[in-house]
Every structure is written in structure tokens, then in C-alpha cells.
């Protein structure tokens, strides 16, 4: 068994959501490849030394952002901790490894209503399934995968929940497979978005985006590519629709009498982050 196999096994042992494990494994494969290319004869994770980590991170300086280097260092720290070398892992500090603290202000901004309407019209001309999925992202604060996986049955339930003034239960496509609840910032618009999505799904065999011979990954790539080609990119990419939802929901809660931190806590839960990322929501999503 070589270094890469050992790293991947420890990575899975450490646990985490599917996407988290997938990202760590990608970072660890890159580290194992760098070790081979630099002729470091390392076969196990417990043989990794500070000089190896520092050299790897230095090699990334020209092509990776500080945030990306932070993430790759974190992946290495996780697997080293799994070898039992906790003290060594905890001692691998970001600054000590030559990685500067990166700003977490976010690279997106909330898309304005006029920008969204124009973008939605362009997407609708290309693909109605993508258009209604994007509309759901804006009105319910959904992640891309959550919107793509909304089928006819799910949309029927969402229509009932929105109409009854209830929280909307998101089950399929959630991060880490953890069901969550969200509240529309504007129930009238949300009801209309769900109704449009239902009509498209009904005409499309029960699904919003259906690619012949393709599965979920192809459908997700489809909405991503169509959105990009229709102008949803950069600061106003598809993810900026969650920013727009968060801002509107935050303002709604403030008008209802919530203080800033309680409002941000609720928005964090609506976005699927849990109730503890108050500062993150205010710094990144709402910038308030």
C-alpha cells in the first residue's frame, strides 16, 4: 500500500459529508503526486514531516489562492490527526506553513431583482427546466443540487407547504444528506415559482431537467453550463441567488422585530448552515 492509498483510507475514516470527503481526497491525491514527483520515499501518512507539508504548500503559491492553500493544509491536518499524531497535527499552524489568512468576505453579491429577471428570461429561452430550477434557487434559497432533484412529488408537497404558510422541507440533494427546512422570503412569488416548476416537471416525465442517457451529474452540469452561458457568472453566478434570498429573508425578519443576530441565525438555518454561523451569514451572504 502506498501513500495515496493510506491517505485516502484515513480520509474516509475521518468522516464528513460526501462533498467534504470528495474534496479532501482530491487534495490528498495532489499531495501524494507531489511527493512522488519530488522523490520523497513516503509510504504512510505517519511519515509526513513538516518539510513535506511546507514544500507542497510553497509549490502551490503561484496557482492557488490563499484560501485554497488553507483548505489543502486542513485536509492534511485531518489525516495526520487520524494517525494518532494529534500534537503534530495541531502544531501545523497556517502562518507557520507560510499561508496567509484569507479574507472570507465572499466573492459573490446578491443579484438585484432586475438582473435576475433578465437572466431568467435568457435561461428560459435556452431551457425551461433550468429556468424553473433557477427560480426555485432564488425564491427558496436552494442549492443547485436541491433544485435539480426536485421532482413532481416533491414539488406537490412544496406547493402545499408554501400555501399553508409552513416551512418548506428540503430532503433530496441536501449537503451531507441532512434534511433541512427553509422559509420563503415572499410566499406569493415562491408559490408561483413552485407552480411553474411543477408544470415543467409534469411535461418532462416528472423531472425538471432530464438528459437522455444522463444522470444527476449531467443534469447538474446542464444547469451550471446554461446559467454560465446566459450571464450568471462571476459576482452574479448561480450561487449569488442564495445571497439575494438571504438578504431579502434577513430584511423580512428585521421588519418582524428580530434583532440582527437572531435574524442572521434564522437565515443561517434557512440556508442549511445551522444556527451557529451568524457572523458568516452577516459577513458573506447579507454583508450587513
C-alpha positions in Angstrom: 0.0 0.0 0.0 1.4 3.4 -1.0 1.0 6.9 0.4 -2.1 7.7 -1.6 -4.0 4.6 -0.5 -3.1 5.3 3.1 -4.2 8.9 2.9 -7.5 8.1 1.2 -8.2 5.4 3.8 -7.6 7.8 6.7 -9.6 10.5 4.9 -12.7 8.2 4.8 -12.1 7.2 8.4 -12.2 10.8 9.5 -15.7 11.1 8.1 -17.6 14.1 7.0 -20.2 14.8 4.3 -19.8 13.2 0.8 -18.7 16.5 -0.7 -16.2 17.2 2.2 -14.6 13.7 1.8 -14.5 14.1 -2.0 -12.7 17.5 -1.7 -10.2 16.1 0.9 -9.4 13.1 -1.3 -8.7 15.4 -4.2 -6.3 17.5 -2.1 -4.6 14.3 -0.8 -4.1 12.8 -4.3 -2.4 16.0 -5.3 -0.1 15.9 -2.2 0.8 12.2 -2.9 1.6 13.0 -6.6 3.8 16.0 -5.5 5.7 13.6 -3.1 6.3 11.1 -6.0 7.4 13.8 -8.4 9.9 15.2 -5.8 11.2 11.7 -5.0 10.1 11.7 -1.4 10.0 8.0 -0.3 6.9 8.2 1.9 4.7 5.2 2.1 2.5 6.1 5.1 0.8 9.2 6.4 2.6 9.0 9.8 5.9 9.5 7.9 4.9 13.0 6.7 7.1 15.8 8.2 6.8 19.5 8.3 9.2 20.0 5.5 7.0 17.9 3.2 3.9 20.0 4.0 5.8 23.3 3.7 7.3 22.3 0.3 3.9 21.2 -1.0 2.2 24.4 0.0 5.1 26.5 -1.4 4.6 24.7 -4.7 1.0 25.9 -4.9 1.8 29.6 -4.3 1.6 30.7 -7.9 -1.5 28.8 -9.0 -3.6 28.6 -5.8 -5.3 31.3 -3.7 -4.6 31.6 0.0 -8.0 30.2 0.7 -7.3 27.1 -1.4 -3.9 26.5 0.2 -5.7 26.8 3.6 -8.1 24.1 2.6 -5.4 21.8 1.4 -3.4 22.3 4.6 -6.6 21.5 6.5 -7.1 18.2 4.6 -3.5 17.2 5.5 -4.1 18.1 9.1 -7.2 15.9 9.3 -5.5 12.7 8.1 -2.3 13.3 10.2 -4.6 13.6 13.2 -6.1 10.2 12.3 -2.6 8.6 12.5 -2.6 9.5 16.2 -0.1 12.3 15.8 -2.5 14.8 17.2 0.1 17.1 18.8 2.0 17.4 15.4 -1.3 18.0 13.5 -2.4 20.7 15.9 1.0 22.3 15.6 0.7 22.7 11.8 -0.4 26.3 12.0 -1.4 28.2 8.9 1.0 31.1 9.3 3.9 28.8 10.3 3.4 27.0 7.0 3.7 30.2 5.1 0.0 30.5 4.3 -1.6 33.9 5.0 -5.1 34.3 6.4 -7.5 34.7 3.6 -10.5 37.1 3.6 -13.8 35.4 3.9 -16.0 38.2 2.7 -17.1 36.1 -0.3 -16.7 36.6 -4.0 -20.4 37.0 -4.9 -23.0 39.6 -4.3 -26.8 39.4 -4.1 -28.3 39.6 -7.6 -30.8 42.5 -8.0 -34.4 41.8 -9.0 -33.9 43.4 -12.4 -30.7 41.4 -13.0 -32.5 38.2 -12.0 -35.5 38.8 -14.3 -33.2 39.4 -17.3 -31.1 36.4 -16.5 -34.1 34.2 -16.0 -35.6 35.3 -19.3 -32.3 34.4 -21.1 -32.2 31.0 -19.5 -35.8 30.3 -20.3 -35.1 30.8 -24.0 -32.5 28.1 -23.7 -34.0 25.6 -21.3 -37.3 25.9 -19.4 -36.2 23.2 -16.9 -33.1 25.1 -16.0 -35.1 28.3 -15.8 -37.6 27.0 -13.2 -34.8 25.3 -11.2 -33.0 28.7 -11.0 -36.3 30.4 -10.0 -36.6 27.9 -7.1 -33.0 28.7 -6.0 -33.9 32.4 -5.8 -37.3 32.0 -4.0 -36.4 29.2 -1.6 -32.7 29.7 -1.2 -31.9 26.3 -2.6 -28.6 24.9 -3.6 -28.2 23.9 -7.2 -28.5 20.1 -6.5 -31.5 20.6 -4.3 -33.3 22.4 -7.1 -32.3 19.9 -9.8 -33.5 16.9 -7.6 -37.0 18.4 -7.1 -39.3 16.1 -8.9 -43.1 16.2 -9.4 -43.9 14.6 -6.0 -41.5 16.9 -4.1 -43.0 20.0 -5.9 -46.5 18.9 -5.0 -45.5 18.8 -1.3 -43.7 22.2 -1.5 -46.8 23.8 -3.1 -48.9 22.5 -0.2 -46.3 23.7 2.4 -45.9 27.2 0.8 -49.7 27.6 0.5 -50.3 26.6 4.1 -47.7 29.1 5.4 -45.5 26.3 6.7 -41.7 25.8 6.5 -40.6 24.1 3.3 -39.0 20.7 4.0 -35.9 20.1 1.8 -34.9 16.4 1.8 -33.3 15.4 -1.5 -29.9 16.8 -2.6 -29.1 18.5 0.7 -25.5 18.9 1.7 -24.3 15.9 3.7 -27.7 14.3 3.2 -29.1 16.3 6.2 -32.8 17.3 5.6 -33.5 20.9 6.3 -36.3 23.5 6.4 -36.5 26.8 4.7 -39.0 29.7 4.7 -39.8 31.7 1.6 -39.0 35.4 1.8 -42.0 36.1 -0.4 -44.7 33.3 -0.3 -46.6 34.6 -3.3 -43.5 34.6 -5.6 -42.5 31.2 -4.1 -45.9 29.7 -4.8 -45.7 30.9 -8.4 -42.2 29.5 -8.8 -43.2 26.1 -7.5 -46.3 26.0 -9.7 -44.2 26.8 -12.8 -41.7 24.1 -11.8 -44.5 21.6 -11.3 -45.9 22.3 -14.8 -42.4 21.8 -16.4 -41.8 18.6 -14.4 -45.2 17.2 -15.3 -44.4 17.7 -19.0 -40.9 16.3 -18.6 -41.6 12.9 -17.2 -41.6 14.1 -13.5 -38.2 15.9 -13.5 -37.1 19.4 -14.2 -34.0 18.6 -16.2 -33.9 15.3 -18.0 -30.9 14.4 -20.3 -31.2 11.3 -22.4 -28.7 8.8 -21.2 -27.6 11.1 -18.4 -28.0 11.1 -14.6 -27.9 13.6 -11.8 -24.3 14.8 -12.5 -25.2 15.5 -16.2 -28.3 17.4 -15.1 -26.3 19.5 -12.6 -23.7 20.2 -15.2 -26.5 21.2 -17.6 -27.9 23.9 -15.3 -24.4 25.1 -14.4 -23.4 25.5 -18.1 -26.7 27.1 -19.2 -26.6 29.6 -16.4 -23.0 30.5 -17.2 -23.7 30.9 -20.9 -26.7 33.1 -20.1 -24.6 35.5 -18.0 -24.8 34.1 -14.4 -21.1 34.2 -13.7 -18.5 35.9 -11.6 -20.0 38.0 -8.8 -23.5 37.2 -10.1 -23.2 33.5 -10.6 -25.8 30.9 -9.8 -24.8 30.9 -6.2 -25.5 34.7 -5.9 -29.2 33.8 -6.0 -28.8 32.4 -2.4 -27.2 35.7 -1.5 -30.3 37.5 -2.8 -32.6 35.2 -0.9 -30.6 35.6 2.3 -30.7 39.4 2.0 -34.5 39.5 1.4 -35.1 37.0 4.2 -32.9 38.9 6.6 -34.8 42.2 5.9 -38.1 40.4 6.4 -37.0 39.1 9.8 -35.7 42.5 10.9 -39.1 44.1 9.9 -40.8 41.4 12.0 -38.9 42.6 15.1 -35.8 40.2 15.2 -32.5 41.8 16.3 -29.6 41.5 13.9 -28.0 38.4 15.4 -31.3 36.5 15.8 -32.2 37.3 12.2 -28.8 36.2 10.9 -29.2 32.9 13.0 -32.5 32.2 11.4 -31.2 33.0 7.9 -28.3 30.6 8.5 -30.8 27.8 9.3 -32.9 28.7 6.2 -29.7 28.3 4.1 -28.9 25.0 5.6 -25.9 26.1 7.6 -27.3 25.5 11.1 -27.9 28.2 13.7 -24.2 28.8 14.6 -22.9 30.7 11.6 -24.2 34.1 12.5 -21.1 36.1 11.7 -20.5 34.1 8.5 -24.0 34.9 7.2 -23.6 38.7 8.0 -20.1 38.8 6.6 -20.6 36.8 3.4 -24.3 36.5 2.5 -26.0 39.7 3.7 -22.9 41.9 4.3 -24.9 43.7 7.0 
